[in-house]
Amino acid sequence: MATSPDGIIFFPFTKDGTVGIARNFYPDDYAQADHLQKINEWRQSKELEPIKKTPKYLLPKNCKEKFYNPYLILNPDGEIQVILTTEDVVGVAKAALRGIPAVSTFGIWLFSSEDCETDPNAELLELPAPFLADSDAIEKSGVAAGIVRTGFVSGVPIGCFPSMNQKKVGLDEYLDLNPQMTADNLAAMVSENSMPVLAWVANFLPNLIDWLKERGYPDGQALKLASPVREAVLTEFLKHCSVEDLRVSGFYQENLKSLDLTLESLKQKERTAASSDPMRGVADLIIEIVKAEAFLFHDAENEVYADVIVNDCRHTYRLRSTEFKRWLARQLFELHGKCLNSEAYTAARTTLESLAVFDGPEHKVWLRVGEHEGKIYIDLANEQWQAVEIDTQGWRVLDRPPIRFWRPSSMLPLPVPIKGGDLNKFKALLGLDSDTPEAKRTWVIIVTFWMYCLTPLGDYPVLLLVACRGSGKTTLAEFLKNTIDPGKAPLIHISGDAHKVGVAGLRRWLLCYDNVSFISEPESDIRRRVATKFGHSTRTLFETEGETNFDFSRPQIITAIDHVVTRDDLADRLLMVQLPEIDKPKRLTKQRLKAKLEAMKPGILGALLTILSQALAIRETLEDKDLPRLADYGKLAIAAEQALGIDADTEGNFLTIFDKTRELSRQVVLEASPLAEAISLMVAGAA
């Protein structure tokens, strides 16, 4: 602790001795303007009114505390009961030297951490004690209104420092005027000069002119000063209390009627208070725009969506999405020349969500792959909002699909598929074009899994790509993913955290886990649940009773060097293939390989869609008997044999290949089980 040459007191703000100056002004006007903008952006997100100027003082950089509490610094091990909260930084420093616990909020507008999200080191705190403003607050309309707002929002008693003249008195000046002041004396003064907000308003309005006269203002000047201050206090007061509530509670009769304030005049002030909020008018415009130009609806979970027309295409946005907010900002500016702000948007969104839930219809919204009236739809996720329709007659690209898709920000577009694509070129690129049983088995498993990923049938198998280094398993997994569900971060880390898996699955159709070296029991269980029906419920952030649910099933790919699936529940759903090592003469640079695959993608997607359409037609003729495990996948794969050129009477048919693949998976599980290994050895010994 030290004193500067000009008398300003320094205190360490942190335990490690970082020193900050009590009067810490902004370095320049630009810094102050920037901070004002950040504060107002945060206030808008909390549906609070914007402020016109920042507080005088800034927190030192890297200081976590939102209050300046020098008493606690001088008494780090003592228990304290803070007597008052005030704006005065120097005053609380002087109080600490006298053993008086008081804290500074660094400005009235920061009474409850107004900038808690503009400072990465901020902590959200409540006011610890009654708030006393400087004595000149009763002469300044903005500060007087701020005191009222403080009382309503923080819930602590409010008031001003007493003064017998026109000089400003804060804690600093009050302590100078009372050099023998003790903590008990100050606590008594605070109790006498602070009260709950309703009582303060009831006391302030009728006595304001008399208080100003007591400070030496002539009658005319006192009346002139009082008029805007009373108006500001009333306006702020009516933002928190309705006139009807004041009438019913008796507050109007007891405290306001004697001031010649009629109920009608108060209602007019109430309307003025509402209309004086520029954000409220923008909120009304937002509601008008959405009702006129958007179609609101909700899904089964009451998630709200809006259909809007952009460039003659129907776009479907979640109401809480960035994309909808951008569309709305554009409409608001084009139609009314106004800028969208968070406060107005949040206020309007609440109304729009209620309209969608209570008055709007319920529609299912799909992610990438959907179904309607027996037809399958694939969202191309392009700017034209096109989708591919697949049925038993073939496939076609639609400009206006009959179902709705939602697009997370991580989703990327698919190419428009073309007919006449040839999968054999891709098979050759993988080195699977030989006639060996292993190559045939690997190709059939990969292509049938790939095709099944384009259906919303659920009950998905899990594809395990096992290969040594240099076999291209990661490249293959990424291409399989990007051909049907491209997106940012296509290859993700395997996790046993249900919440993380829920978030990943909510935004991806095909989940790819790359270079997995070990799968724990929780990770194995979650992979199995994702393949069938993943359900997870968790508390909604920042809500006491809100619940967020994840409910979906997804196809999955795992790449690994070894056979990492050793638990029977997941192995039972596994399609395991061993990729051959790429011969040196056939190896390509990553850039060249990527270019080749990108060029092949539209044709490959078209070929897959053709195979799927033909398989759907043949599936209708198959009976539901002697179906393998994973019956939905198995039936569609059997139906695809003809389209894939597989002879059903040879060892290369799907059922034979599928049985061998499952047998291999079971063998891996048995080898990983010490008990199973012991039983096998026992049986072998007995034989």
C-alpha positions, 0 to 999 in steps of 0.5 A: 500500500502506498500514496502517490504524490498527488494523494491518490491511494494505491492498493494491491488488487490481487494477492500476488501484489499486483498494484492498481490505481484507485482512480483508473481512468480510460486511456482515451476516448476510443477505449471508453467508446469501445467499452460502452459498446461492449457493455450495451451489447451485453445489456441487450442480450439480457433485455436491459436498456442501453446506457449512454456513458460508461462509469468513470473507473476501470478495473485493472487488467487481469483483476477478477474482482468486480468490487474494490474491497481494500478492507479485505486486502488489509484483513485477508483472514477476517470475517467481514460484514460489508456496511455499504456499497458505493461508487466511490473508489477513494472513499472505500480506500479511506474507510479501509484505513479506518477499519470500516468495511465498504466496497466500490462498484466502480460506477453506478451502472456496474452495480451488478457486473454490467460488463460481466461478459465483456471482461474475460476475467469477470465474476458475476456478483450481487451487491453485498450491502445497501447502495448509497449514491453521492449526494448530488444524485437528487439533482441529476435525473440520469443518476436518480433513475439509475438508483431506482433501477439499482433498487429494482434489479439488485433488491438491496436498499438504496439511498444517497449520502446526506448533505446540507449544502450544494457540495457533492458528498460521497463516502470520500467527502463524508469521511473527511467531514467526520474524522472520528467516524467508526464502523458502527457510526457509519452503519447507523448512517447507512441504515437511516439514509437507505430503504427498499426501492418502493419506500425510497420512491415514496419518500423521494417524490414528495420531498425532493423540492424541500430537500433541494431548498434545504441545500440552499437552492431558491424556490424557483431553481429548486422547482426547475431542478426537481421537475426533470429528476421527478420525471426520470424517477417516475419513468424508470419506476413505471418500467418496473411497476404497472399502474394497475398494480400500483392502484390495486396495492394501494401505493398510488392512493397512499403515495402518488395521489397527493402529488396531483398525479392522476391514474390517467396521467400515470398511464400516459407516463407508462405508455411513454416509458414503453415507447421511449424504449427504442428496442421495444419498437424494433421488437414490434417490427420484428414480429410484424415482419416474421408474421408477414414473411415467414411460416412458423411451426414447431417439432415434437420437442417444441423446437421452433422453426421458420420457413422463409423464401430466399431467392425463390427457395424455401429455407428452413431455419431454427428460430434461435439460429444465426442464419435466421437472425441474419435473414431477419436483420436483412429484412428489418434493414430493407423494409424499415432502415433499422438495425437488428439488436440483441435486446429487440430480437430476444424480446420478439423471439419469446413472442414468436416462439409462443405463437409457433408452439401454441398456434403453429402446426407440428412438422418433423424436421430432418437432418441430411436424410429424411423420409416421406410417403415411402420415399427417401430424401437426401438434403444436398445442403446447397444454396438452392436448398435442393434435395434428391428424391429416391423411390423404386422408380429411380431418383431425381433432384428436387428444387422444392422437396416436400419435407424440411431439413435443418442445417447446422453450421458445420454441414457442407453441401453435397455435389449434385449427383449425375447419372452414369457413375461407375463404382468400379473406378473407385473400387480400383482406386482402393485396390479391391478390384482383384478376384480374391475372396478378401477383396470381394468381401471387403468391397461388398461390406463397404458398398452395402454399408455406404448405400444403407447410410443413405436411408433413414431406416435406423438400426445401423451397423458400425463399419470398422476399417482395420488396416496397417499404416499406409493402407489409406483407411483414414482417407477412405473413411473421410471419403465415405463420409464426404460423399454422403454427409460432408461437414466441418471436422469430418473425423472426430475423437471417440468419446464416452461422454454422452453429452459430447456424443449427443452434440456431435450426433445432433449435427452429423449424420455419419459419425467417423472416429479416426485412428482408435487405439482402444475402446473402453466399456462406456465408449463401446456402450455409447457406440451401440446406442448411437447405432440403434437409438441413442437417448440422453437427457441433461439439464439445460444450461443456465436453467434450473429445471430445463431439460435438453434431450438427445434422441437419434440413431446414426451410422458410424465408421471406426478406423483402427490398426487393430481389432479394437472392438472387444465387447460383444454388444458392439461386436454384434453390430459390427461390419469389420473389414481388413483393408489391403496395404496400398502397393507402392506403384499405386500410391498417390500424393494426398493432393492428387488423390483428393483431386481424383476423388473430388472429380469422381464424387458426383458420379459415385453419389449418382451410382449409389442412388441408382443402386439404392433405388433398385434395391428398394424395388427388389426389397418389396419382393423379398419375404421377411424370413431367414433374415440375418442379424441387423435385419433391415440392413441385411434385407436391403443388402440382399436386395442390392446384390443384383444391382452390384453384380453379385451372384447370389449362388456363389460364395461371394453373395452377401449372406455368406460374406456377412456371416464370415464377417460376423464370425470374425467379429465374434472370434476377436471378442472371444480372444479378448476374453480371458474366461473364453480363452480359458474355456477354449483351452479346456475344451481343446485339452479335453479333446 
